Amino acid sequence: MSDLNEPKTETIAETENYAVWSADEPDGEVTYHLELNNVTVHFFKEEWTEFLELVKKL
């Protein structure tokens, strides 16, 4: 299998139970992933930007 089909990932932040990471997908899209214990929420760039705006309001 070619590495060209694998996304390039980068950890943005993590703690013992939570992690946030991004993936540069082969199609050029950047996705963001929020891991909360055994649940992972996946975001496209526009959704991630909106989510960050929401968190800032907390």
C-alpha distance (Angstrom), angle and dihedral (degrees) to the residues before:
residue distance angle dihedral
M1 . . .
S2 3.81 . .
D3 3.79 122.4 .
L4 3.83 86.8 -139.2
N5 3.81 88.8 79.0
E6 3.80 93.4 52.4
P7 3.82 118.7 91.2
K8 3.80 118.8 -122.2
T9 3.81 106.4 -121.1
E10 3.79 131.4 -159.7
T11 3.81 128.1 -172.4
I12 3.81 109.4 -130.3
A13 3.82 98.5 -177.2
E14 3.78 138.6 -20.8
T15 3.76 143.2 179.8
E16 3.79 131.2 -177.3
N17 3.83 92.7 -76.5
Y18 3.81 105.8 18.6
A19 3.79 137.6 53.6
V20 3.77 138.9 178.8
W21 3.78 120.5 -161.4
S22 3.77 139.3 163.2
A23 3.78 132.1 -141.7
D24 3.78 128.6 -155.1
E25 3.78 99.0 -146.3
P26 3.83 122.1 -146.7
D27 3.82 90.3 -112.9
G28 3.83 91.1 59.5
E29 3.82 96.0 -103.0
V30 3.81 118.5 129.7
T31 3.80 114.6 -142.5
Y32 3.79 129.0 -170.3
H33 3.78 126.0 -148.0
L34 3.79 128.1 -159.2
E35 3.82 113.2 -164.4
L36 3.81 115.2 -161.6
N37 3.79 106.7 -179.9
N38 3.82 103.0 -68.9
V39 3.83 96.6 -7.7
T40 3.80 123.9 83.8
V41 3.80 121.7 -167.5
H42 3.81 115.7 -160.1
F43 3.81 122.3 -152.2
F44 3.79 135.1 -173.4
K45 3.83 115.1 -139.9
E46 3.82 95.2 -93.0
E47 3.81 92.3 47.6
W48 3.81 91.0 47.6
T49 3.81 91.5 53.0
E50 3.80 90.9 50.9
F51 3.82 91.3 46.8
L52 3.81 91.0 53.2
E53 3.82 89.8 51.2
L54 3.80 88.7 52.5
V55 3.81 93.1 49.9
K56 3.81 91.5 50.5
K57 3.83 87.8 58.8
L58 3.80 92.7 59.1
